[in-house]
Every structure is written in structure tokens, then in C-alpha cells.
């Protein structure tokens, strides 16, 4: 018995571990080269681990770096290619904007203190968006 279907579309959603909010992103070597119109310019090195067996060319990526539940800075980087089962370095840039809420001020103050003491900043980052390579 053979059944033929016409005009049928099948879809499948898949999830890759490497794109699961990219846990384990580490930010190092912060620099604050200049003021920006709405805050302080930040440049920072990052390392992005990929547990996936597949490599990905992601293009421009945008992260939100947060500390103790407060957003510290949105950062972005260009031309990210994640190799399979590897950690990839990527320079990131962003602007730390003025904060006027107590939790935000406290978190930002702690982050600057840790940076100035040369300590690693335990933080969370999320991976809200990416722009594919053209």
C-alpha cells in the first residue's frame, strides 16, 4: 500500500547545546577607554565555550552581562565563529549606562571594585540575540 501526499510541509525544531544561552562565557581585561554620551565605553575580552559537536558561524552577537540580578552592560562582538568542542576568544564592546536604582548602583559599584582589585567578576550573561553572517 502506497500513499502519496502533495503540498505537505514538515517542520522540526532542534536545539543545540552550544546555543543554550552559552553558559560559561568569561569576561576579562576590562578597559574603559572613554566616556560615551550615555555612559562609559567598555571594551572587554571574552572566551566563549562551545560543548557542541558542531561548529557555528554566528556573525554579530549581543550579550547582556549582569551581576547579582542587575544588568551591568549590554555588549556585542562581530564575526563570531564557534568551533566544535572549543573555547573561542572574542573582543566585546558596550556602554555602561547611568544607573539610579539602589540595586543597580550597588551591583555596579561591586563590579568596579572587583575590576580595580584585579579580581574576576562572578557574573551571569545571557545570549539574547545574534545577527547571522551575510
N, C-alpha and C positions, 0 to 999 in steps of 0.2 A: 504494500500500500504506500503510495507516494502522494504527499500533499505539497502543492506549490502555493506560496504566498507572494503577492505582489504589493508594492508600496508599503512595506513594513520597515519600520526603523527600530533598531535595537540600540539601547544605550547601557553603559556600565560606568559607574563611578568607582574610581580607585583612589586609595590613599597611600602615599609613600612615606615611610618613616622619616626620610630626610626633610620633608616639608611639614612635619608635625610641630609647627611653631619653632622649629630649630632650637631645641633646648641645648644649653651648653655654650652659647655664644659668650665669648670673653672679650671685654674691652680693656685695653691697656694704653699706656703712654698718652694720656690726655694732654692736649695743648689748647690754650685759649688765645689765639693769635691777635684777635681784635674785637672791638665792640661791633655789634650789629644794631640796626635801627630799632629792633625789638628785643635785644638781649645781648648775650655774649656768644661769639662764634666759637664752636668747639670742633677740633679735629681729634680723632682717636683711632688707634689701630684696633682691629678686631681679629679674632680667629673663630671660624665657624665650622664646627664638626658635622660631618655627614655620616650617619650609620648605614646609609643605603648602599645596595649593591649596584645602583645605577648612578651615573653622573648627570648633572643638570646644568644647562646654560640658562641662567635666570635673568640676566640683564641687570637693570637697576632694582635695588632692594631698599625697603624702608622699614626701619625698626623703631619701636618705642622703648627706650631704656627707662626703667622705673626702679625705685628704691623704696622699700617699706610701704608699698602700695601707692606711692606718689610718682606721677610722671616727671622724670627729670629732663629728658630731651628726646625729641624725635631726631633720628639720624638716618642718613642714606649713603649708599655706595653704588658705584657703577660697575658694569661688566662682571658680575659675579658668576663664576662657573664653579660648581661644587663637584669635585671629583669623588668617585665612589670610595667609600670607606676611608676618607681622608679628612684632614682639617685644613681649611683654606683661609689664608690671611686676606683681609680686605680693609683698606682705609675707609673710614666713615667720617661724615661731616654733618653738623647740625647747628642749631642755635638754642642755647638755654635761655628761655624766656623768663621775664619777671614773674615772680610769684608773690601773692599777697594773702594766701591762706596759711594758717599756722602749720598744718601737717606738711604742706609743700615747702615752706621755709625751713622747717626742722630737717626734713629729708635732704634738701639741697645743701644746707649747712653741714650736715654729716658727710655727704659725698665730697664736698670741697675739703673738709678736714682730712678725710682719708686720702684724697689725692695729694694734698700738701705733705702728708706724713709718708707718702710713697707706698701706701698700703693698697692692696687690691680691694675693690669695692664689691661686696656681695650685692648682687642686683638681679632683677628679673628683666628679661626682654621679651617682647612679643614680635611677631612677624606679620604685621597686618597687611602688607601689600608688596607686590613686585611688578615691575614693568618688563615684559619679555623683550629679548633682543630683537631688533628689527632686521 
